[in-house]
Amino acid sequence: MVNVGLFVLKYWAGIVTGSIAIIADAWYTLSDSFTSIVVLVGIKISTKPADQEHPFGHGRAEWIASIIIGILLALIAFNFISESVQRLRSRESVRYGAIAISVTIISILAKEALAQYALWAGRKTDSKAVKADAWHHRSDALSSLIILIGIFFNRFFWWIDGVLGIIVALLILYAAFDILRDSVNPMLGNEPPAGLIEQIKKLCWESIGEEVHAHHFHIHDYGAHAELTFHIRLPQKMTLKEAHDIVNRIENSIKSKLDIDATIHIDPIRDEIG
């Protein structure tokens, strides 16, 4: 609702002044409404429990929602870069006034308030999509701030509006890249952090009181939960039940301490192989 209200104000101010930068900023603000809807749908889907078709749950739906946000932002950015370049080629200038200044200040304050709230909600829920939406609000506030600064230099430079339009578009493009990078990387698969590997090795030792040479770590993040696979080495003369009990203790320890579902593969200790 806030975004729609700001869109109407900014678009009206952009039409009155003929500013491509303010109109671009208006559409950037409206895109927040679309992306917020995408975030809500993504979060709703991600909370669905695992089923036969999706045995690892629906947690990655949030990342898909974030990818949609990133693509929408990129399309908006390219559109306004094109329009701003056209404005510069035609050497069109703009006359800003009290309307443009007032609307821009209102936008900065409102968007930063939304960004702060979304960042708080993102930290509280550990939701990547909500955090992405928060930075979308923040980038919108920054774009409005740049426009406000540019307004005061308009009388000195005829080209200020076209340049501001490009700057706003580049900010949108950067936000899109940042969101896409943070969403695509975990879906492709990341290497487990070194600190996490050390924690797992420590839990292995604490669980059974001896070294098992944990190695070959792979972690699969599904948003709501993570799946971990790795190898350990055990004596080849150990019975199946003894090996199973050791693996069970390690897996239970990792689940209780780190909330990660682990699956462990057993390798025989090489110096015992004939």
Secondary structure, DSSP 8 states (H G I E B T S, - for coil): -HHHHHHHHHHHHHHHHT-HHHHHHHHHHHHHHHHHHHHHHHHHHHTS---SS-TT-STTHHHHHHHHHHHHHHHHHHHHHHHHHHHHHTT------HHHHHHHHHHHHHHHHHHHHHHHHHHHHT-HHHHHHHHHHHHHHHHHHHHHHHHTTTTT-TTHHHHHHHHHHHHHHHHHHHHHHHHHHHHH-----HHHHHHHHHHHHHHHSS----EEEEEEE-SS-EEEEEEEEE-TTS-HHHHHHHHHHHHHHHHHHH-EEEEEEEEE-GGG--
